[in-house]
Protein backbone atom coordinates (compact mmCIF):
# COMPACT_ATOMS: atom_id res chain seq x y z
CA UNK A 1 0.00 0.00 0.00
CA UNK A 2 1.27 3.44 -0.92
CA UNK A 3 2.12 5.94 1.81
CA UNK A 4 1.41 8.85 -0.52
CA UNK A 5 -1.15 11.34 0.78
CA UNK A 6 -4.40 11.46 -1.21
CA UNK A 7 -6.77 14.39 -1.70
CA UNK A 8 -10.47 14.64 -2.47
CA UNK A 9 -11.86 17.95 -3.72
CA UNK A 10 -15.42 18.63 -2.56
CA UNK A 11 -17.73 21.49 -3.55
CA UNK A 12 -18.94 23.33 -0.45
CA UNK A 13 -22.72 23.42 0.17
CA UNK A 14 -23.62 20.58 -2.24
CA UNK A 15 -20.76 18.28 -1.14
CA UNK A 16 -20.33 17.22 -4.78
CA UNK A 17 -17.03 15.37 -5.24
CA UNK A 18 -15.04 17.08 -8.00
CA UNK A 19 -11.88 14.96 -7.74
CA UNK A 20 -11.48 11.84 -5.63
CA UNK A 21 -8.42 10.12 -4.12
CA UNK A 22 -6.00 12.23 -6.16
CA UNK A 23 -2.31 12.92 -5.74
CA UNK A 24 -1.06 16.46 -5.08
CA UNK A 25 0.02 16.64 -8.73
CA UNK A 26 -3.54 15.84 -9.83
CA UNK A 27 -4.92 18.46 -7.44
CA UNK A 28 -2.53 21.06 -8.86
CA UNK A 29 -3.52 20.14 -12.42
CA UNK A 30 -7.22 20.37 -11.49
CA UNK A 31 -6.67 23.77 -9.90
CA UNK A 32 -4.72 25.03 -12.94
CA UNK A 33 -7.69 24.18 -15.17
CA UNK A 34 -10.46 25.37 -12.82
CA UNK A 35 -8.90 28.24 -10.83
CA UNK A 36 -11.26 30.83 -12.30
CA UNK A 37 -14.36 28.76 -11.47
CA UNK A 38 -13.66 27.61 -7.90
CA UNK A 39 -12.51 29.59 -4.86
CA UNK A 40 -11.55 28.99 -1.28
CA UNK A 41 -9.32 25.91 -1.35
CA UNK A 42 -9.60 24.98 2.34
CA UNK A 43 -7.98 21.74 3.50
CA UNK A 44 -9.33 19.51 6.29
CA UNK A 45 -7.37 16.76 8.08
CA UNK A 46 -4.06 17.91 6.56
CA UNK A 47 -2.05 15.60 8.81
CA UNK A 48 -3.98 12.46 7.88
CA UNK A 49 -3.40 10.14 4.91
CA UNK A 50 -6.48 11.43 3.06
CA UNK A 51 -7.05 15.20 2.92
CA UNK A 52 -10.43 16.69 2.09
CA UNK A 53 -10.16 19.92 0.08
CA UNK A 54 -13.22 22.18 0.22
CA UNK A 55 -13.83 24.68 -2.58
CA UNK A 56 -16.75 26.93 -3.48
CA UNK A 57 -18.06 28.24 -6.78
CA UNK A 58 -19.31 31.44 -5.15
CA UNK A 59 -17.04 34.46 -5.54
CA UNK A 60 -15.92 35.71 -2.09
CA UNK A 61 -17.20 39.22 -1.30
CA UNK A 62 -13.74 40.80 -1.22
CA UNK A 63 -12.90 39.39 -4.68
CA UNK A 64 -16.26 40.45 -6.10
CA UNK A 65 -15.66 44.01 -4.88
CA UNK A 66 -12.22 44.07 -6.50
CA UNK A 67 -13.63 42.82 -9.81
CA UNK A 68 -16.46 45.37 -9.72
CA UNK A 69 -14.47 48.37 -9.17
Phi, psi and omega per residue, in radians:
X1 nan 2.407 -3.097
X2 -1.317 2.509 3.104
X3 -1.641 0.044 -3.125
X4 -1.168 2.398 3.128
X5 -1.233 2.431 3.121
X6 -1.998 2.684 -3.067
X7 -2.270 2.464 3.013
X8 -2.155 2.205 3.133
X9 -1.671 2.209 -3.073
X10 -2.178 2.386 3.099
X11 -1.417 2.114 3.137
X12 -1.009 2.651 3.136
X13 1.388 -0.971 -3.111
X14 -1.576 -0.308 -3.083
X15 1.055 0.408 3.067
X16 -1.162 2.302 3.109
X17 -1.446 2.112 -3.120
X18 -1.674 -0.499 3.127
X19 -2.707 2.257 -3.019
X20 -2.113 2.400 3.062
X21 0.849 0.918 -3.077
X22 -1.784 2.746 3.037
X23 -1.410 2.926 3.100
X24 -1.059 -0.634 3.117
X25 -1.097 -0.687 3.101
X26 -1.194 -0.665 3.079
X27 -1.097 -0.788 3.130
X28 -1.086 -0.719 3.112
X29 -1.141 -0.723 3.088
X30 -1.042 -0.828 -3.097
X31 -1.127 -0.669 3.112
X32 -1.041 -0.671 -3.120
X33 -1.356 -0.624 -2.982
X34 -1.967 0.249 -3.027
X35 -1.142 -0.316 3.102
X36 -1.598 -0.129 -3.106
X37 -1.814 -0.542 -3.103
X38 -2.035 2.623 -3.094
X39 -2.341 2.898 2.948
X40 1.747 -0.889 3.126
X41 0.524 1.287 3.135
X42 -1.902 2.228 -3.104
X43 -1.740 2.421 3.080
X44 -2.061 2.503 3.119
X45 1.061 0.798 -3.089
X46 -1.060 -0.428 -3.103
X47 -1.550 -0.196 -3.126
X48 -1.454 3.064 -3.123
X49 -1.344 -0.295 3.136
X50 -2.319 1.967 -3.061
X51 -1.708 2.333 3.052
X52 -1.702 2.191 -3.124
X53 -1.898 2.091 -3.110
X54 -1.749 2.254 3.069
X55 -2.243 2.890 3.077
X56 -2.296 2.712 3.060
X57 -1.826 0.198 3.086
X58 -1.725 2.227 -3.133
X59 -1.165 2.200 3.077
X60 -1.051 2.565 -3.087
X61 -0.908 -0.788 -3.086
X62 -1.129 -0.603 3.091
X63 -1.268 -0.680 3.130
X64 -1.084 -0.709 3.121
X65 -1.141 -0.679 3.119
X66 -1.163 -0.698 3.141
X67 -1.208 -0.563 -3.088
X68 -1.364 -0.420 -3.001
X69 -2.744 nan nan
